[in-house]
Amino acid sequence: MNVNMGMIDRGLRLVVALVLLYLALGTTALGGGLLYWLALLVAVVFGVTALVGSCPLYSMLGIRTCPLRR
Protein backbone atom coordinates (compact mmCIF):
# COMPACT_ATOMS: atom_id res chain seq x y z
CA MET A 1 0.00 0.00 0.00
CA ASN A 2 1.25 3.44 -0.89
CA VAL A 3 1.00 6.25 1.60
CA ASN A 4 -1.42 8.80 0.19
CA MET A 5 -2.38 10.78 3.30
CA GLY A 6 -0.49 13.71 4.79
CA MET A 7 0.08 14.28 8.48
CA ILE A 8 -2.69 16.88 8.83
CA ASP A 9 -5.19 14.56 7.14
CA ARG A 10 -4.13 11.67 9.35
CA GLY A 11 -4.33 13.79 12.50
CA LEU A 12 -7.80 15.08 11.64
CA ARG A 13 -9.01 11.54 10.97
CA LEU A 14 -7.71 10.39 14.34
CA VAL A 15 -9.46 13.27 16.10
CA VAL A 16 -12.75 12.52 14.31
CA ALA A 17 -12.38 8.82 15.13
CA LEU A 18 -11.81 9.57 18.81
CA VAL A 19 -14.78 11.95 18.97
CA LEU A 20 -17.05 9.38 17.29
CA LEU A 21 -15.83 6.65 19.64
CA TYR A 22 -16.50 8.88 22.63
CA LEU A 23 -19.99 9.74 21.38
CA ALA A 24 -20.80 6.08 20.72
CA LEU A 25 -19.24 4.47 23.77
CA GLY A 26 -18.93 7.24 26.35
CA THR A 27 -22.34 8.90 26.07
CA THR A 28 -25.91 8.03 25.24
CA ALA A 29 -26.12 10.77 22.59
CA LEU A 30 -26.32 8.30 19.69
CA GLY A 31 -28.63 5.82 21.35
CA GLY A 32 -28.21 2.18 20.44
CA GLY A 33 -29.56 2.10 16.91
CA LEU A 34 -28.22 2.71 13.44
CA LEU A 35 -26.44 5.95 14.34
CA TYR A 36 -24.47 4.15 17.05
CA TRP A 37 -23.23 1.44 14.69
CA LEU A 38 -22.53 3.90 11.89
CA ALA A 39 -20.43 6.03 14.24
CA LEU A 40 -18.46 2.95 15.33
CA LEU A 41 -17.88 1.87 11.73
CA VAL A 42 -16.70 5.31 10.62
CA ALA A 43 -14.47 5.62 13.69
CA VAL A 44 -12.80 2.28 12.99
CA VAL A 45 -12.29 3.05 9.28
CA PHE A 46 -10.92 6.53 10.01
CA GLY A 47 -8.67 5.21 12.76
CA VAL A 48 -7.21 2.39 10.67
CA THR A 49 -6.65 4.55 7.59
CA ALA A 50 -5.01 7.25 9.73
CA LEU A 51 -2.65 4.77 11.38
CA VAL A 52 -1.77 3.02 8.10
CA GLY A 53 -1.53 6.28 6.13
CA SER A 54 -3.38 4.98 3.12
CA CYS A 55 -7.01 5.55 2.15
CA PRO A 56 -8.46 3.15 -0.47
CA LEU A 57 -10.99 5.77 -1.59
CA TYR A 58 -8.18 8.28 -2.14
CA SER A 59 -6.38 5.66 -4.26
CA MET A 60 -9.46 5.06 -6.42
CA LEU A 61 -10.00 8.80 -6.93
CA GLY A 62 -6.30 9.60 -7.43
CA ILE A 63 -6.12 11.92 -4.41
CA ARG A 64 -2.92 12.48 -2.43
CA THR A 65 -2.69 14.76 0.59
CA CYS A 66 0.93 13.99 1.32
CA PRO A 67 3.96 15.46 -0.40
CA LEU A 68 5.60 13.30 -3.04
CA ARG A 69 8.69 11.45 -1.87
CA ARG A 70 11.80 11.46 -4.01
C-alpha positions in Angstrom: 0.0 0.0 0.0 1.3 3.4 -0.9 1.0 6.2 1.6 -1.4 8.8 0.2 -2.4 10.8 3.3 -0.5 13.7 4.8 0.1 14.3 8.5 -2.7 16.9 8.8 -5.2 14.6 7.1 -4.1 11.7 9.4 -4.3 13.8 12.5 -7.8 15.1 11.6 -9.0 11.5 11.0 -7.7 10.4 14.3 -9.5 13.3 16.1 -12.7 12.5 14.3 -12.4 8.8 15.1 -11.8 9.6 18.8 -14.8 11.9 19.0 -17.0 9.4 17.3 -15.8 6.6 19.6 -16.5 8.9 22.6 -20.0 9.7 21.4 -20.8 6.1 20.7 -19.2 4.5 23.8 -18.9 7.2 26.3 -22.3 8.9 26.1 -25.9 8.0 25.2 -26.1 10.8 22.6 -26.3 8.3 19.7 -28.6 5.8 21.4 -28.2 2.2 20.4 -29.6 2.1 16.9 -28.2 2.7 13.4 -26.4 5.9 14.3 -24.5 4.2 17.1 -23.2 1.4 14.7 -22.5 3.9 11.9 -20.4 6.0 14.2 -18.5 3.0 15.3 -17.9 1.9 11.7 -16.7 5.3 10.6 -14.5 5.6 13.7 -12.8 2.3 13.0 -12.3 3.1 9.3 -10.9 6.5 10.0 -8.7 5.2 12.8 -7.2 2.4 10.7 -6.7 4.6 7.6 -5.0 7.3 9.7 -2.7 4.8 11.4 -1.8 3.0 8.1 -1.5 6.3 6.1 -3.4 5.0 3.1 -7.0 5.5 2.1 -8.5 3.2 -0.5 -11.0 5.8 -1.6 -8.2 8.3 -2.1 -6.4 5.7 -4.3 -9.5 5.1 -6.4 -10.0 8.8 -6.9 -6.3 9.6 -7.4 -6.1 11.9 -4.4 -2.9 12.5 -2.4 -2.7 14.8 0.6 0.9 14.0 1.3 4.0 15.5 -0.4 5.6 13.3 -3.0 8.7 11.4 -1.9 11.8 11.5 -4.0 
